[in-house]
Amino acid sequence: MKIILASQSPRRRELLERMGITDFKVIPAKGEEIAARSLTPDQLVEELSRKKCAEVAAARPDDLVIAADTVVAINNRVLGKPRNEEDAARMLAALSGRLHVVYTGVTVARGDRTATAHEMTSVRFRTLTQADIIRYIATGEPMDKAGAYGIQGYGCTLVESISGDYYNVMGLPVCRLARMLARFGVDPLALAVEKEQKA
């Protein structure tokens, strides 16, 4: 059995490695991310993670596949990745001085077994000036991230407080994922010990 990460996100790769899972293959799902508009943010991320996982798992039935999807929501309105700099500026202005919620859906599958869950983390931004927004967009960081910011990068300067799983905001709720993997017979801490003993 191989472990497959159905995501091309470098942050998710990094977080799997931090968990102690270093022997895995990256096979991103290629399907378009489409879900019903009527879904709540938690339902949306679960549905999208299921679709990504199912696509990759169909070709790898003997392997364990991990898929995830992250969105930012403010007042239950989902903010995806910005289409352009103007869209990023609009999102950052909407988040300025306010509380928002980051949702990540995770699906793990092997053979005919599938488990799906989600994590939510509350994040409050400090009040941003127009100059703050312009400068942050100039870094290029917002353009490929849900909600137009990355907490693990320059976006950390925008975050005033956080309640919940920090790693969830990066795109992978590692504590919840570890519990899910245990149900599939994978213990990240045991893998970490094995890695350290080989070092």
Secondary structure, DSSP 8 states (H G I E B T S, - for coil): --EEE----HHHHHHHHHHT--SEEE----S-----TTS-HHHHHHHHHHHHHHHHHHH-TTSEEEEEEEEEEETTEEE-S-SSHHHHHHHHHHHTTSEEEEEEEEEEEETTEEEEEEEEEEEEE----HHHHHHHHHTSGGGGSGGG--TTTGGGGGEEEEES-HHHHHT--HHHHHHHHHTTT--HHHHHHHHHHH-
